[in-house]
Amino acid sequence: MKWKHGRDRQGILSKPAIGQLVLQALKRKRAPQWFDAAVGNREKLSEFVETTDVAFAHGACFCLASAFQHYLTDTEQPLAVINQPSLVIWGEADRTHRKTDKSSTRLYCPHAKEVRFACAGHFPELEEPERFAREIREWAPTQ
């Protein structure tokens, strides 16, 4: 979990309850920082932050600590190989995953068609929705 440790060097987010409390207190500061690193389409950055602020005003949480604690554990959990045809879409402008080996999805989806969006980040479906929908429409009829 090298990626996780790079984002939680002190292990605070990985601690149950403490991670949630810390992110609850810091969510209005941390969420915009994360979007700044994760959103590739800079024109949409303020839209992401504004939408998140509205969600926070209505009680939303920033659940990264829960994800770290439940899904990103130090114990490797075997994943099943998906043998049916799949579509994998990566946003290459996500700086939070710049060191992630994007071809590693082939280990679990050997028959996947891989599409990369050079200018989108963590949210290609929101950053480039027209292209995202087109890729799905073009891929789906062949399946």
C-alpha positions in Angstrom: 0.0 0.0 0.0 2.7 2.4 -1.0 0.1 4.8 -2.4 -1.8 4.9 0.8 1.3 5.5 3.0 2.3 8.4 0.7 -1.0 10.1 1.5 -1.1 9.2 5.2 2.5 9.3 6.3 1.7 9.6 10.0 -1.0 6.9 9.9 -3.7 9.2 11.2 -6.3 8.5 8.6 -5.8 4.8 9.1 -6.8 4.9 12.7 -10.5 4.2 13.3 -12.5 7.1 14.7 -9.5 9.3 14.9 -9.1 9.4 11.1 -12.8 10.3 10.7 -12.7 13.0 13.4 -9.6 14.6 11.8 -11.1 14.7 8.3 -14.4 16.0 9.7 -12.6 18.9 11.3 -10.4 19.5 8.2 -12.7 18.6 5.4 -13.3 22.2 4.1 -9.5 22.6 3.9 -8.5 19.1 2.7 -11.2 18.5 0.0 -10.1 21.5 -2.1 -6.5 20.5 -1.8 -7.3 17.0 -2.9 -9.4 18.3 -5.9 -6.5 20.5 -6.8 -4.3 17.4 -7.2 -6.9 15.0 -8.6 -8.8 17.1 -11.1 -7.1 17.3 -14.5 -9.5 19.7 -16.2 -8.6 22.9 -14.3 -11.6 24.7 -15.7 -13.8 22.5 -13.6 -11.9 22.8 -10.4 -14.0 25.6 -8.9 -17.2 23.6 -9.8 -16.0 20.6 -7.9 -15.1 22.7 -4.8 -18.4 24.6 -4.9 -20.5 21.5 -5.2 -18.6 19.9 -2.3 -19.1 23.0 -0.1 -22.8 22.7 -0.7 -22.7 19.0 0.2 -20.8 19.8 3.3 -23.3 22.4 4.3 -26.0 19.7 4.1 -24.0 17.2 6.3 -21.8 15.4 3.9 -18.5 13.9 5.1 -15.1 13.5 3.5 -14.9 9.7 3.7 -11.3 9.2 2.8 -10.4 7.9 6.2 -13.1 5.2 6.0 -11.8 4.1 2.6 -8.3 3.9 4.0 -9.4 1.8 6.9 -11.7 -0.6 5.0 -10.4 -1.0 1.5 -6.7 0.0 1.8 -5.4 -2.3 4.4 -1.9 -3.5 4.7 -3.1 -7.1 4.3 -3.2 -8.0 0.6 -6.7 -9.1 -0.3 -6.8 -11.4 -3.4 -8.9 -10.0 -6.2 -10.6 -12.3 -8.7 -9.7 -12.0 -12.4 -12.5 -10.6 -14.5 -12.5 -12.6 -17.7 -15.4 -11.0 -19.5 -14.8 -8.0 -21.7 -14.4 -4.8 -19.7 -13.8 -1.1 -20.3 -11.2 0.6 -18.2 -11.0 4.4 -18.4 -8.1 6.2 -16.8 -7.7 10.0 -16.3 -4.0 10.5 -16.7 -3.9 14.0 -15.3 -4.7 12.8 -11.7 -1.6 13.8 -9.8 -2.6 11.7 -6.8 -2.0 8.6 -9.1 0.8 9.8 -11.2 3.0 6.9 -10.0 0.3 4.3 -10.2 1.1 1.7 -12.8 -2.1 2.0 -14.9 -1.3 -1.1 -16.9 -1.7 -3.1 -13.6 -5.4 -3.4 -14.3 -4.5 -5.9 -16.9 -3.7 -8.3 -14.1 -7.3 -8.4 -13.1 -9.0 -7.5 -16.4 -6.9 -9.2 -19.1 -9.6 -8.7 -21.8 -10.2 -5.0 -21.0 -10.1 -2.3 -23.5 -8.1 0.5 -21.9 -8.8 4.2 -22.7 -6.8 7.0 -21.3 -7.9 10.6 -21.1 -4.8 12.8 -21.1 -6.5 15.9 -19.8 -8.9 14.4 -17.3 -8.0 13.4 -13.7 -9.6 11.3 -11.1 -13.1 11.9 -12.5 -13.1 11.5 -16.3 -16.9 10.9 -16.3 -17.3 14.4 -14.8 -14.4 16.2 -16.4 -15.1 15.0 -20.0 -18.6 13.7 -19.8 -19.3 13.8 -23.6 -16.1 11.8 -24.4 -16.8 9.4 -21.5 -20.3 8.7 -22.8 -19.0 8.3 -26.3 -16.4 5.7 -25.2 -19.0 3.7 -23.4 -21.4 3.8 -26.4 -18.7 2.8 -28.8 -17.5 -0.1 -26.5 -20.9 -1.4 -25.4 -22.5 -2.4 -28.7 -19.5 -4.6 -29.4 -20.2 -6.6 -26.3 
